[in-house]
Amino acid sequence: VSCLLFHPGLSKVGGGKGYLPSFPATLEELAEYDVVFLGDVGVNDSELTPEQCRMIKGLVQSQASGLILMPGLRGGHLSLLDTELAEFYPVVLDPSQPKGWGSRIPAQFELTEAGRRSLLTKLEDSEEANASIWESLPGFQWYAPVMRSKAGTEVLASHKSESNRYGRIPLIVTRSYGTGKVLFMGTDGAWRWREGVEDKYHYRFWSQVARWMAYQRNIARGERMRLFYSPDR
């Protein structure tokens, strides 16, 4: 994993050994990466530029890499909607609530029918045990200002108790874009899944997501043809 850590308001990016000093300068350098995570970052003088957003778009669309969108309390992702990455978003965000919604009482995910079948959300071997784990995972206390999912996307999990005029709030949503894949994670609380079990579920979920996004790119490396499987299972 290579990490580029922005420090808004400071003169340079953060980190140390193993951290990137800057965003890859060319598409060739960026093409080394199978999956890109975008945390609570936006477009401004000290974070991403419109040109870098265009490069990420090209990486996913043409190079079959994956993109994971993980908004946060700062609301930086709303500025990405003014770039070429806007097409990638599998959900519609509410611009009137840029910092999302918080609660003192932890909320839970609820798997959809697609989520119960998906390999991405499979934390236990049987569907019954898996559904039970998702119901018992430590909850989240913040979620992104999602209004609805877009057409052509797949909602794997929604908010168990909150809804709007479109229905339950979608929180884990995937879509294909070009030759690559996109996953939207609508809460910053997945790290809480480590409570009492360390990395058992947290690691399994994110490693499954990374492999799901990267396998098509790697099995076709150097070839002229790429096969897509639907469903992936």
SULVEN-V54945 format. One record per pair of residues at least 24 apart in sequence whose C-alpha atoms are under 8 Angstrom apart, sorted by the first residue. I is the first residue (numbers start at 1). J is the second residue. D is the distance in Angstrom with one decimal. If there is no record, write none. Layout:
i=I j=J d=D
i=I j=J d=D
This chain:
i=6 j=41 d=8.0
i=6 j=46 d=7.3
i=6 j=47 d=6.2
i=7 j=46 d=7.7
i=8 j=46 d=5.9
i=8 j=47 d=7.2
i=9 j=46 d=7.5
i=23 j=52 d=7.9
i=27 j=55 d=6.1
i=27 j=59 d=7.4
i=30 j=55 d=7.9
i=30 j=56 d=7.9
i=30 j=59 d=7.4
i=31 j=59 d=6.3
i=31 j=63 d=7.1
i=33 j=65 d=7.3
i=34 j=64 d=7.9
i=34 j=65 d=4.8
i=34 j=66 d=6.3
i=34 j=213 d=7.5
i=34 j=214 d=5.5
i=34 j=217 d=7.5
i=35 j=65 d=5.5
i=35 j=66 d=4.5
i=35 j=67 d=5.8
i=35 j=68 d=7.5
i=35 j=210 d=6.6
i=35 j=213 d=6.8
i=35 j=214 d=6.8
i=36 j=65 d=7.7
i=36 j=66 d=6.2
i=36 j=67 d=4.9
i=36 j=68 d=6.2
i=37 j=67 d=6.0
i=37 j=68 d=4.7
i=37 j=69 d=6.3
i=37 j=70 d=7.3
i=38 j=67 d=7.6
i=38 j=68 d=6.1
i=38 j=69 d=5.2
i=38 j=70 d=5.9
i=38 j=71 d=7.7
i=39 j=69 d=6.6
i=39 j=70 d=4.8
i=39 j=71 d=5.7
i=39 j=72 d=7.0
i=40 j=70 d=6.5
i=40 j=71 d=4.7
i=40 j=72 d=4.7
i=40 j=73 d=7.4
i=40 j=74 d=6.5
i=40 j=75 d=6.7
i=40 j=76 d=5.4
i=40 j=77 d=6.4
i=41 j=71 d=7.6
i=41 j=75 d=8.0
i=41 j=76 d=4.8
i=41 j=77 d=6.2
i=42 j=76 d=4.2
i=42 j=77 d=5.4
i=42 j=78 d=7.3
i=42 j=79 d=5.5
i=42 j=80 d=5.9
i=43 j=76 d=7.6
i=43 j=79 d=5.8
i=43 j=80 d=6.3
i=50 j=83 d=6.0
i=50 j=84 d=7.7
i=53 j=80 d=7.9
i=53 j=83 d=6.7
i=53 j=84 d=6.5
i=53 j=85 d=6.2
i=54 j=83 d=7.6
i=54 j=84 d=5.8
i=54 j=85 d=7.1
i=56 j=85 d=7.8
i=57 j=84 d=6.9
i=57 j=85 d=6.1
i=57 j=88 d=8.0
i=60 j=177 d=7.1
i=60 j=178 d=7.0
i=60 j=179 d=6.7
i=60 j=180 d=4.8
i=60 j=181 d=6.9
i=61 j=177 d=5.9
i=61 j=178 d=4.2
i=61 j=179 d=5.3
i=61 j=180 d=5.6
i=62 j=178 d=6.4
i=62 j=179 d=5.8
i=62 j=180 d=7.4
i=63 j=179 d=6.8
i=63 j=180 d=7.1
i=63 j=217 d=7.4
i=64 j=178 d=7.5
i=64 j=179 d=4.5
i=64 j=180 d=3.9
i=64 j=181 d=7.3
i=64 j=214 d=7.7
i=64 j=216 d=7.2
i=64 j=217 d=5.4
i=65 j=179 d=7.7
i=65 j=180 d=5.1
i=65 j=181 d=6.9
i=65 j=213 d=6.6
i=65 j=214 d=6.3
i=65 j=217 d=6.6
i=66 j=180 d=5.5
i=66 j=181 d=4.8
i=66 j=182 d=5.8
i=66 j=183 d=8.0
i=66 j=210 d=7.8
i=66 j=213 d=5.0
i=66 j=214 d=6.7
i=67 j=180 d=8.0
i=67 j=181 d=6.4
i=67 j=182 d=4.8
i=67 j=183 d=6.4
i=68 j=182 d=5.8
i=68 j=183 d=4.8
i=68 j=184 d=5.9
i=68 j=185 d=7.4
i=69 j=182 d=7.6
i=69 j=183 d=6.2
i=69 j=184 d=4.8
i=69 j=185 d=6.1
i=70 j=184 d=6.4
i=70 j=185 d=5.2
i=70 j=186 d=6.4
i=70 j=187 d=7.2
i=70 j=188 d=7.0
i=71 j=144 d=6.6
i=71 j=185 d=7.5
i=71 j=186 d=6.7
i=71 j=187 d=7.2
i=71 j=188 d=7.3
i=72 j=99 d=7.3
i=72 j=100 d=7.8
i=72 j=143 d=7.9
i=72 j=144 d=6.9
i=72 j=187 d=7.3
i=72 j=188 d=6.2
i=73 j=99 d=4.9
i=73 j=100 d=6.5
i=73 j=142 d=7.9
i=73 j=144 d=7.9
i=74 j=98 d=7.8
i=74 j=99 d=5.8
i=75 j=99 d=4.8
i=75 j=100 d=7.4
i=88 j=177 d=6.9
i=88 j=182 d=7.0
i=89 j=182 d=7.8
i=89 j=184 d=7.4
i=90 j=149 d=5.9
i=90 j=150 d=5.5
i=90 j=153 d=6.0
i=90 j=173 d=6.5
i=90 j=174 d=6.6
i=90 j=175 d=6.3
i=90 j=182 d=7.7
i=90 j=183 d=7.8
i=90 j=184 d=6.9
i=91 j=146 d=6.6
i=91 j=147 d=7.3
i=91 j=148 d=5.7
i=91 j=149 d=4.1
i=91 j=150 d=5.3
i=91 j=170 d=8.0
i=91 j=173 d=7.6
i=91 j=184 d=7.8
i=92 j=146 d=6.0
i=92 j=147 d=5.6
i=92 j=148 d=5.5
i=92 j=149 d=6.2
i=92 j=150 d=6.7
i=93 j=144 d=7.8
i=93 j=145 d=5.5
i=93 j=146 d=4.6
i=93 j=147 d=5.6
i=93 j=148 d=7.6
i=94 j=145 d=5.4
i=94 j=146 d=6.1
i=94 j=147 d=6.0
i=95 j=145 d=7.9
i=97 j=145 d=6.1
i=98 j=145 d=6.7
i=99 j=144 d=7.3
i=99 j=145 d=7.3
i=100 j=142 d=7.1
i=100 j=143 d=5.8
i=100 j=144 d=4.5
i=100 j=145 d=4.4
i=101 j=142 d=5.6
i=101 j=143 d=5.5
i=101 j=144 d=6.4
i=101 j=145 d=6.6
i=102 j=141 d=5.5
i=102 j=142 d=4.3
i=102 j=143 d=6.6
i=103 j=141 d=5.1
i=103 j=142 d=6.4
i=104 j=141 d=6.4
i=105 j=141 d=6.6
i=106 j=138 d=7.7
i=106 j=139 d=4.7
i=106 j=140 d=5.0
i=106 j=141 d=4.9
i=107 j=139 d=4.9
i=107 j=140 d=5.3
i=107 j=141 d=6.3
i=107 j=159 d=7.4
i=107 j=160 d=7.2
i=107 j=161 d=7.5
i=108 j=135 d=6.9
i=108 j=137 d=7.6
i=108 j=138 d=7.6
i=108 j=139 d=5.0
i=108 j=140 d=6.6
i=108 j=159 d=6.4
i=108 j=160 d=5.5
i=108 j=161 d=7.8
i=109 j=134 d=6.8
i=109 j=135 d=7.1
i=109 j=139 d=7.6
i=109 j=157 d=6.1
i=109 j=158 d=5.7
i=109 j=159 d=5.1
i=109 j=160 d=5.3
i=109 j=171 d=7.9
i=110 j=134 d=7.2
i=110 j=135 d=7.1
i=110 j=157 d=5.3
i=110 j=158 d=5.3
i=110 j=159 d=6.1
i=110 j=160 d=5.0
i=111 j=156 d=5.9
i=111 j=157 d=4.3
i=111 j=158 d=6.5
i=112 j=155 d=6.9
i=112 j=156 d=5.4
i=112 j=157 d=5.4
i=112 j=158 d=7.1
i=113 j=156 d=7.5
i=114 j=154 d=7.2
i=114 j=155 d=6.9
i=114 j=156 d=5.6
i=115 j=155 d=7.1
i=115 j=156 d=3.9
i=115 j=157 d=6.0
i=116 j=156 d=7.6
i=118 j=156 d=7.5
i=118 j=233 d=7.6
i=119 j=208 d=7.5
i=119 j=232 d=8.0
i=119 j=233 d=7.0
i=120 j=205 d=6.4
i=120 j=208 d=5.7
i=120 j=209 d=5.8
i=120 j=212 d=7.6
i=121 j=156 d=7.6
i=121 j=205 d=6.5
i=122 j=205 d=7.5
i=123 j=201 d=6.2
i=123 j=204 d=6.8
i=123 j=205 d=6.9
i=137 j=193 d=6.0
i=138 j=192 d=5.9
i=138 j=193 d=5.6
i=138 j=195 d=7.3
i=139 j=189 d=7.3
i=139 j=192 d=7.4
i=140 j=187 d=7.0
i=140 j=188 d=7.5
i=140 j=189 d=4.9
i=140 j=190 d=7.4
i=140 j=192 d=7.6
i=141 j=189 d=7.1
i=142 j=187 d=6.0
i=142 j=188 d=6.9
i=142 j=189 d=7.2
i=143 j=171 d=7.8
i=143 j=186 d=5.6
i=143 j=187 d=4.4
i=143 j=188 d=7.1
i=144 j=171 d=8.0
i=144 j=186 d=5.1
i=144 j=187 d=6.0
i=146 j=170 d=7.0
i=146 j=171 d=7.7
i=146 j=186 d=7.6
i=149 j=173 d=7.5
i=180 j=213 d=7.3
i=181 j=213 d=6.0
